[in-house]
Amino acid sequence: MAAPGFSAALLAVLSLFAALLVAFYWADSGVSWSVVCPAVAAVLLPLWWRSLRHRDAGTARRVCVLVLGDIGRSPRMQYHALSLSKHGYHVTFVGFLDTKPHPDVLKEERIRMVPISEVKGVRAGPKLLAYGTKVAAQSLQLLRVLLTMELPSHLLMQNPPGLPGIAVAWLVCALRGSSFVIDWHNYGYTIMALSHGAAHPVVRLAKWYERFFGPLAKHNLCVTDAMRDDLQKNWGIRATTLYDRPASIFRETPVKLQHELFMRLADTHPQFQPTGCDGLEAAERTAFTVRDPADGGVTLRAERPALLLSSTSWTEDEDFSVLLEALEEYEGFVRGGASLPALLCVITGKGPQKEHYTKLIDSLHLEHVNICTPWLEAEDYPLLLGSADLGVCLHKSSSGLDLPMKVVDMFGCCLPVCAIHFNCLNELVKHEENGLIFNDSAELAEQLKSLLSQFPSSGGRLGAFRRNLRTSRGQRWDDNWDQNVLPLIATQ
């Protein structure tokens, strides 16, 4: 049986052909186009409308998940897709395929990926013209994809980025009778303001756009209570808070798996290669682990460096010069005689400012601190989080209303965190309980010194934070989603 999208396209072609035949006949009969055009439209539009809204037995169990960005770097939307599939929904996942999504998404039979491409505007002329043509081209691409797919009962879209996705998704839902759901991760206009300033015409237009089209969604989700309150007070939008929760893949990594991961990383990053000697010269070693050739057992090396981890999209809302300055101060502590371990700082991720910070990293002259910036496959990232000793988060919300998902994942691995302060961070990071909050590089450097002063002992503040995380595990993603989102999707 042909898919509804194909049937709609076929109907449109046949209707156009029939309309031309009628037009030629009426032309020979002396009937004017002012009569022909309304007559043809009166016939074709109801047929097209009916084909777009044609529901079959499977419509109620189909959901479109839309992200106008890279699916592989949209973990929350991947979790949505997996949760829907676990409850028997067939998911059409629309987005960019720049990086590989999580293996669970790729192997799930109920999830079908529909790639779209990031289009460019005209290269000549003013920037506003380039931006306008880009929005127009992206809108046409989205319309083509969303109007020709099988009819879904719901369309769940991530915002930001929301321009032009919100308007297009709302129009498609209005035409097809689907329920429109927005998952508010932040406000797009506040992110744009980081680069252009709040008074820029494009930023002001983006703010109006979100305020106008946002309230048209049938249901809304958001990531914090602070955002929920702001949406209600300033936008007239009633939203359900769906806190980011760690998926089950985020957990402490057993030492054997740590060793296998470090061996893989050592092939491309010399910072993971061993130094010194454990008295087991024939053993398989990394900078952190050693495998005994006699029994194959793996242990952590006593003289290993502390593993500090941060992840980023290398965008304007994260100032990594703060971390680099703190690492320079940490180096100064060690050179000054402080009893502190060597440090390996791993910064993962891709993004527009990576090259800028890579140059800054290369200009540093550090003896006791190593820095590397690998890109990790989706299956290796949780393993590295679960192997680390301390996490650092430099995400500073552009709106002051969203929370960094990287910290959620770190907590899922029972990894204590040092996070830079912003307004609603206390909804996630509890100072002196599961981590520390800092305001500048000097404060971060002092926190690193304090937390690592007893390394690798499990005592001290760092060990206490990890124990607190082990005993205060909240809901995982699945239970949280079932409680807050499933009722919205199950209700037509």
N, C-alpha and C positions, 0 to 999 in steps of 0.2 A: 504493500500500500504506500502511495506517495506521501511524503511528509507534507504537513500543512503549508510550510513555507514554500515548497516547490509548487504545490497546488495553487497557492495565491499568485505566484509568478506566472504560471501557465494560464490562469484565469485572466490575468492582466493582459497578456499577449493576445489571447483569443478575443478578449473584449475590444482591444485596440483594433485588431483586424476587422472585427464586425463593425465597429464604429466607422472605420474608413470606408467600408462598403456602403454603409448607410449614407455617409456624407457624399460619396460620389453619386449615388442614386438621387439624393435630394438636390445636388448641384445641377444635374441634368434636368430636374423637374422645376428648376427656377426657385427653389426654396432658399432663403437667405441663411448665412452662417449664424446670424443672431438668433435664428430659430433652432438650427442644427446643434450648436454647442450646448445650450441648456438641456436639450432633449437627450443628447449623448451622456452628459454629466448625470442627468437624472436616472439613467439606466446603469451607468458604470459605477458611480459612487456607492450605491447600496450594495452592489455585488462585491466590490472591493472591501467595503466595511464588514460585510458578512464573512468574507474569507479570512480577514485578519482576526476576527473574534470567534472563529470556529473552534469549539471545544470538543474534545474527544474524551475517551475513557481515561487517558493518561494525563490530561491537563492538570488535574488537581495534585498530581505527584511530581510536577515539574517546577523547578525554580531556576531562574537565571541569576548568577552572581557576577556582578560587573565591577571591575576596577580599571580605571583609566590610567593604569601604570603597570609596572612589572609584577606579574603574578608571583614570581619566585621571591620577591622582596616584599610581599604582602602577607605575612604569616596569619594575621587575624582573619583575612578573607579566605585563606586556605583552610583554616579551622572551621569557618562557617560551612564551606563546601563539604568537608569531611563529616561534620555533624549532621548535615542534611542527608548525606548519603547513608549514614548509619541508621537513619530513621526511614529509609526506603524511598527517599526523594531522588529523582534523576536531575542532576545539576548540569547546566550549561555554563561553563566558567569562561567569561570573556575578559581578555586583557592582553597586555604585552607579554611575549615570551622571550625576554632578554636573558634571564637566568633560569636554571632548572628548578621547578617547584619541588616540594618535598616528595620523596618516593611514594608515600602513602596516597598522595593525590594522584600521582601518575598511574599507579596500579589499580586504583578504585574504578571498577567497571561502570558505576553509576555517575561518574564525573567525566564530562566530555569537554575538552579544551577547545575554545574557538579563538584563535589568535587574531588580534588587530595590531596594526602598526602605528607607531608615532609619526604623524605627518608633519611636514614642514610648510611654513608659509612662503610667500614670495620672498626671494632673496634681495631684490632691489627695492628702493623706496624707503619710506619711514618705517620705524619699528612697529608703530601702531598698525600699519597696513599689513605687515608680515604676521603680526599676532592675529589680526582679524581674519585673514585668509586661512591661517592655521586652524582657527576655531571652526570656520565654515567647512573646511575639508574634513576635519575630525567629526563634525556633526553628520555629514553625509555618510561617512564610513559607518558610524554607529547606527544610523537609521537603516542602512542596508542590512547590517548584521541582525539587529534586533527585530526588524519587521519580517525577516525571512526565516527566522528560526521557529521551531515548534512552539506553540503558544504555552508560556509558563503561567502558573497561577500567581507567582510572586516574582518581582525583580528586586533583588537586594544589591544596593550599590554603596561603595565606599566613598566617603567625602572627607578630606580632599584626596585627589584632585576632583573637582566637581564641575569645572568649566571645560567643555559644554555638556558634560555627562548628565547633570541633574535635569536640565531642561529637556534634553533628548529622551532620557529615560521616562520622565513624567509624560511627555507627549506620546511615547510608545505605549505606556500603560493606559493612558486615556483612550487611545485608539483600539487597543486590544483587550481591554477589560481586565488587565492584570493589576495586582496590588503592588504599590510602590513603597519600598522600605529603604530608608537612608541610614547608614551606620556612620555617625559623626565621630571621626577620629580627632578632628581639629577644625579650625576655620581656614579655608583656603586663602582668604584675603589677608589674614595675619601673616601667613607664610610669605606671600608675595611682598608684603610691606617690609620684610627683612631686607630685600634686595632693592626695592624701589622707593620706599618711604610711604607712610600712610596717606600722604596728600597726592600721590601720583594718580592721574586719571584712570589708569588701568586698575589700580588697587581699589579706588572708589567705585568703579564699575563692578568689580568682582564682589565687593561687599554688598552692593545693591542686589546683584544677581543672586547671591546666596540667601539674602533676606527675603527676596521675592519668591524664589522657587522652592526653598527649603520647606516652608509650611505646607506645600502642596502634596507632600508624601503622606500616605495613609498611616504608616508607622515609622517611628524613629528610635534608633538606638544611639547611645553615646558611651564614652569611656570613663567618665567620672561623674560624681554627684555635682561637682562644681559646674561642669558643662551642662548637666541636666537643668540646674537652676538657672543658668544664664540663658539657655535656649527658651525656657519658660518665661523668664522675666523680660528679655529683650527681643525675642523673636516670636513669641506666641506659640512655641512648639512644645508639645508634651512628649518627652522622650523617656525611654527605659534605660537605666544604667546597666550596661553589661561590662563589668570590669574584665580587663584582660586577665586570663588565668593561664598558667603553664600547661601545655599539653603533656601527655604521659611520657613523651620522649625526653623531657627535661628532668633529669635526676642525677644523683651523684654517680660518677663513672667508676666502675671497678678498676683496680690497679692494672689488671691484665689488659683491659681495653684501653686504658691510658697509654700503656707501653706501645700497643699496636698503633695508636694514633700518632704518638710522638715519633715512632719509627718512620711513618709515612711523611710526616712533616719535615723530618730531618733530611729527607731526600732533596727537598727544594729550599729549605730554610736552615742554614748552618747554625742558627741560634739554638736549635733543638739537638744538635750533635753533642756528644759527651766531651767533658774535659776532666782532667784528673784521673784518679785510679781508685777502684773499690777493692783491690786485691783479687779481682776476678777478670784478669786480662783477656781471657777467652770468651767472656760473657758478652751477650748482646746488650748494648747499653745505649741510653739516650742521656740528655742533660738531666733528666728527672728520674729515670727508672733503670733497673738492671734485671736481666733475666738470668737466673742461675743455670749454667749448662748441665749441671748434674741432674736436677729434677724439674727444670723448666719453670720453676716458681719465679714470680715477678715481685720485686719490692721497690719501694721508693728510696732513692739515694739520700743518705744523711746530709750530704753537702750540696744538695740541689738548690738552685735559685728559687725564689718565690715567683709564682706565676700570676701576673697581673693581667686582667683581660678587660678590654673595652670593645664595643662594637658601634658602628656608626654608618650613616648614609653620606657622610662627608658633605653636609649642607650647612647653611648659615646659622641654623639654630643650635649648632654644637661648636664651641670654640675650643679646638684641641690645643691651642697654645697654652691654655690653663694647665693641661696635663703635662705638656712638655716642660713648662717652667717648674712644675712640682717635681718632675723627675730630675731636673738639674739640681734642685735643692736637695733632693734625696741623695744624689751623688756627692754633694757637698757634705752631708751628714756622715757618709761612709768615709770619705777622705779625711774628715775631721776626727775620726777615731770611734765613731758610734758603732756599737755591735749590732750590725744589721746585715741581712743576707743580700747577696747579689740578686738582681731583679731582671726578669724577662717580661717585658710589656708587649702583649699581643693586641693589635688593633685590627679588627676585621671589618670588612664591608667595602662597598663600592660607592662612588659618588663624584660630583663635579669638583670638589675641593681636595680630592685625594692627592693630586699631583703637587698642589701648593704645599700641603703639609709634609709630603714625602721629601721635598726639598729642605724644609725646615729640619726634619729628622736627620737627614744626611749631613746637615751642617753642625750637628751637635757632636761634642767630643766627650763621650762618657765611657768610663772604664768599668764601672760596676753595674751599669744598667744597659741592657740590650733592648732594642725595639724592632719589631717586625710587623708587617702589614699584609698578612696573607688573605686571599679570598678562599673561604671554606665552602665546600659542598654542603647542601642542606643536612645530610646525614652526619657530617663531622662537627658541625657547629654545636649541637647539644653535648657531644662527647667532650669538646674542649671546655665548654662552660662547666661541665661536671668534673673536670680535672683541675680547674683553676683554684687559686688560694684566695683571691680577692677580685671583685669587679669594680670598675669605675664607670660612672655614667655622667656625661657632659651635656645631655639633652636639656635644653632650656626652652620650654614650651613657648611658641610664638604668641599664643593666646593666654597662656597661664592656666589652661583648663584641661589639658590632656596629660596622660602619664606615659612614660617610656616603657614600651613593651619589653625592651631588652632587660630591664630590671625584673620584670615579671618572670622572664625565662631564667634569669640568674637565681631568683628566689626558689624557683622550681628545682634547681640543682643544689639548693642549700648553700648558695654562694653569697657571703656577706658583700655589701656594696657601700662604696663612697659615692654620693650623688650630689651634684650641684643644686643649690636651692632655687626653687621657684614656688609660686603661690600654693598650688594644691598638691605638692609632692608628698605632704604628710598623709594623704590618703593611701599611700603605698609604702614609703620608707619611714620607719619609726626610728627616730634618732636615738642612739644608744641601746637599741633593742635588736634590730636586724641589720643595722649598718649605721653610717654616719652621714650627716649633711654638711656640706662646706659651701663657702661663698667665694673663695678665690684660691689661687695657686699656693699661696703661703699656708693657708689653712689645710689644704689637701696634703701638702708635703708633711706637715706635722701629724696628720692622721695616718699617713703611710708609715711614718717613723714609729708611732705609738702601736699600731696594729701589728707590725712585723717585728717588733723588738724581741719577741720570744720565739720567732719562727726557727725551726719547724715544729716546735712544741704545740700541742693542741690546747694548751692552757692560754691564759690571757684573754683580752677582749675579743680578738678574732675568733678564737675557739668558742667563746661564750655566744657570740652572734650566730655562729653556725649551729650550735646546739639549740638556740632559740628557734631558728628556722626549721630544724628537724621536728621540733615538738609543736610548732604552731602552724603546720600546713593547713591552709584553707581549702576551699573547693578547687578541684581541677576544672579545666575548661568544659569537659563533657557535662558534668552536673550543673555547672553554672549556665551553660547554654540551654540545657533541657528545661531549666526553671524559668529562664527569662525570654528566650526566643522561640522555642517550640510552640508555646501557646499562640504567638502572633502568626506563625506560619500555618498552623493547623486550623486557624479560624479564617474562613473565606470572607 
